[in-house]
């Protein structure tokens, strides 16, 4: 019986030691994003997936914050006959720098507790004709900004054929 108690005590110590050895994730404080996938559903909707990492976990707009700028931006580009991607002139006739952007507000996903590093996936739903105009191939450039104002790297989607 005494030997059973010693073995049980030893197993509890080993289990506690192993469970305390969980490695913390170490990411930079500015967001890092990676394009994962763009899925179209006919000509009027699509989903874009990106993964992200953020060392201080300040991704997303806090509840009730109506003044902060949108934190996720998608820049719409079309492929010209020379194979170069160009920004869209959204007002048809004004400066070529009137580029079309889709902007989103990511909800606050900062974890509770002392350890704040985050990694995960964001699904961006495009539910209003994201692929339009006379263009046959388009793509998006995507950036994410955290609450501290740190801007992520810019990623591009794959080339997306426009469905007529």
HUVEN-V639505 format. One record per pair of residues at least 4 apart in sequence whose C-alpha atoms are under 7 Angstrom apart, sorted by the first residue. I is the first residue (numbers start at 1). GAP is how many residues later the second one is. Records with the same first field share a line. If there is no record, write none. Layout:
I->GAP / GAP
This chain:
1->4
2->4
3->4
4->4
5->4
6->4
7->4
8->4
9->4
10->4
11->4
12->4
13->4
14->4
15->4
16->4
17->4
25->92
26->29 / 91
27->26 / 27 / 28 / 90
28->26 / 27
29->25 / 26 / 27
30->24 / 120 / 121 / 122
31->21 / 22 / 23 / 113 / 115 / 120 / 121
32->20 / 21 / 22 / 120 / 121
33->17 / 18 / 19 / 20 / 119 / 120
34->16 / 17 / 18 / 121
35->14 / 15 / 16 / 120 / 121 / 122
36->13 / 14 / 15
37->11 / 12
38->9 / 10 / 11 / 119
39->7 / 8 / 9
40->5 / 6 / 7
41->4 / 5
42->121
43->86 / 88 / 120 / 121
44->83 / 84 / 85 / 86
45->81 / 82 / 83 / 84 / 85
46->79 / 80 / 81
47->76 / 77 / 78 / 79
48->75 / 76 / 77
49->72 / 73 / 74 / 75
50->71 / 72 / 73
51->69 / 70 / 71
52->67 / 68 / 69
53->65 / 66 / 67
54->63 / 64 / 65
55->61 / 62 / 63
56->60 / 61
57->53 / 59 / 60 / 61
58->52 / 88 / 89
59->49 / 50 / 51 / 87 / 88
60->45 / 46 / 47 / 48 / 49 / 86 / 87
61->4 / 44 / 45 / 46 / 47 / 86
62->45 / 46
70->33 / 34 / 35
71->33 / 34 / 35 / 73 / 74 / 75
72->31 / 32 / 33 / 71 / 72 / 73
73->28 / 29 / 30 / 31 / 69 / 70 / 71
74->27 / 28 / 29 / 66 / 67 / 68 / 69
75->25 / 26 / 27 / 65 / 66 / 67
76->11 / 12 / 24 / 25 / 63 / 64 / 65
77->8 / 9 / 10 / 11 / 61 / 62 / 63
78->7 / 8 / 9 / 10 / 57 / 59 / 60 / 61
79->4 / 5 / 6 / 7 / 58 / 59
80->4 / 5 / 6
87->12
88->11 / 12
89->5 / 6 / 7 / 8 / 9 / 10 / 11
90->8 / 9 / 10
110->6
111->5
126->4
131->31
135->27
136->25 / 26
137->22 / 23 / 24 / 25
138->21 / 22 / 23
139->17 / 18 / 19 / 20 / 21
140->16 / 17
141->13 / 14 / 15 / 16
142->12 / 13 / 14
143->9 / 10 / 11 / 12
144->7 / 8
145->4 / 5 / 6 / 7
146->4 / 5
